[in-house]
Amino acid sequence: MLREDERETAFRNAVKRDHQGRYTVTTCDFVNELARLDWHFTLKEANRWVEIHTTTFRDVSTQDGEQRIFQVFNVQEGGQH
């Protein structure tokens, strides 16, 4: 049986650090990590999970659609890390 915390693990595994030191995650990377753990989410389902279950990531996508990019931001300062 699959455990709920596997989705959080998949999300953490999908997070990458970019060349400017910012932590980002793409919906595609998250879906791929979920699949490795036998969770099968659509891009839309994955985006919804991120929106509901994370508080320090915001959507920084530059294009419309379900292939989104989320980035860590500092709630205290209202800016980016």
C-alpha positions as semicolon CSV with decimal commas, in nm:
position;residue;x (nm);y (nm);z (nm)
1;M;0,000;0,000;0,000
2;L;0,125;0,347;-0,088
3;R;0,181;0,596;0,188
4;E;0,073;0,959;0,178
5;D;0,419;1,082;0,275
6;E;0,557;0,940;-0,051
7;R;0,405;1,237;-0,232
8;E;0,601;1,475;-0,008
9;T;0,915;1,273;-0,073
10;A;0,855;1,290;-0,449
11;F;0,808;1,666;-0,424
12;R;1,133;1,711;-0,229
13;N;1,317;1,492;-0,480
14;A;1,185;1,706;-0,767
15;V;1,315;2,033;-0,618
16;K;1,625;2,164;-0,795
17;R;1,861;2,452;-0,723
18;D;1,914;2,682;-1,021
19;H;2,232;2,869;-1,121
20;Q;2,124;3,168;-0,910
21;G;2,077;2,957;-0,599
22;R;1,696;2,958;-0,608
23;Y;1,503;2,641;-0,533
24;T;1,250;2,552;-0,800
25;V;1,035;2,257;-0,898
26;T;0,861;2,192;-1,227
27;T;0,533;2,011;-1,253
28;C;0,691;1,765;-1,498
29;D;0,974;1,679;-1,257
30;F;0,724;1,631;-0,975
31;V;0,506;1,401;-1,189
32;N;0,814;1,199;-1,289
33;E;0,919;1,157;-0,925
34;L;0,566;1,052;-0,832
35;A;0,568;0,790;-1,109
36;R;0,890;0,643;-0,969
37;L;0,691;0,576;-0,650
38;D;0,392;0,437;-0,842
39;W;0,175;0,746;-0,801
40;H;0,015;0,848;-1,130
41;F;-0,080;1,216;-1,131
42;T;-0,170;1,431;-1,426
43;L;0,003;1,767;-1,454
44;K;-0,319;1,932;-1,335
45;E;-0,339;1,703;-1,029
46;A;0,025;1,769;-0,946
47;N;-0,022;2,146;-0,969
48;R;-0,323;2,125;-0,742
49;W;-0,126;1,919;-0,488
50;V;0,152;2,181;-0,483
51;E;-0,101;2,462;-0,440
52;I;-0,270;2,286;-0,146
53;H;0,025;2,123;0,032
54;T;0,306;2,377;0,010
55;T;0,322;2,720;0,167
56;T;0,666;2,841;0,063
57;F;0,642;2,786;-0,313
58;R;0,481;3,025;-0,558
59;D;0,407;2,991;-0,928
60;V;0,671;3,172;-1,135
61;S;0,574;3,020;-1,471
62;T;0,628;3,237;-1,775
63;Q;0,386;3,048;-1,999
64;D;0,025;2,940;-1,967
65;G;-0,062;2,574;-1,930
66;E;-0,014;2,290;-1,686
67;Q;0,367;2,268;-1,722
68;R;0,438;2,510;-1,442
69;I;0,739;2,621;-1,240
70;F;0,721;2,685;-0,866
71;Q;0,991;2,866;-0,670
72;V;1,063;2,899;-0,299
73;F;0,996;3,244;-0,162
74;N;1,058;3,397;0,177
75;V;0,725;3,463;0,345
76;Q;0,883;3,684;0,612
77;E;1,044;3,922;0,364
78;G;0,792;3,881;0,084
79;G;1,072;3,812;-0,161
80;Q;1,277;3,532;-0,304
81;H;1,551;3,329;-0,141
